[in-house]
Amino acid sequence: MTRKDYVLIAETIKGAIQYEQDFNKNQEKVDGFKYLALTFASTLGANNPRFDRARFLSACGLEA
């Protein structure tokens, strides 16, 4: 995967979290997307030793 792919994934997750927080006010879905971001970070990090987990989570709108 390329950096472009990582950015696309992070932006998609961030957008989903923001949508749920702003419009649906559904904390369960927000928590689910946060879990998804953490799972992606673990999986992507396992496949790429240079993967920056903190940077990815920050791009998802989460604190690292």
Secondary structure as the mmCIF struct_conf table of DSSP 4:
data_model
#
loop_
_struct_conf.conf_type_id
_struct_conf.id
_struct_conf.beg_label_comp_id
_struct_conf.beg_label_asym_id
_struct_conf.beg_label_seq_id
_struct_conf.end_label_comp_id
_struct_conf.end_label_asym_id
_struct_conf.end_label_seq_id
HELX_RH_AL_P HELX_RH_AL_P1 ARG A 3 TYR A 19
HELX_RH_PI_P HELX_RH_PI_P1 GLU A 20 ASN A 24
HELX_RH_AL_P HELX_RH_AL_P2 GLN A 27 ASN A 47
TURN_TY1_P TURN_TY1_P1 PRO A 49 ARG A 50
HELX_RH_AL_P HELX_RH_AL_P3 ARG A 53 ALA A 59
TURN_TY1_P TURN_TY1_P2 CYS A 60 GLY A 61
#
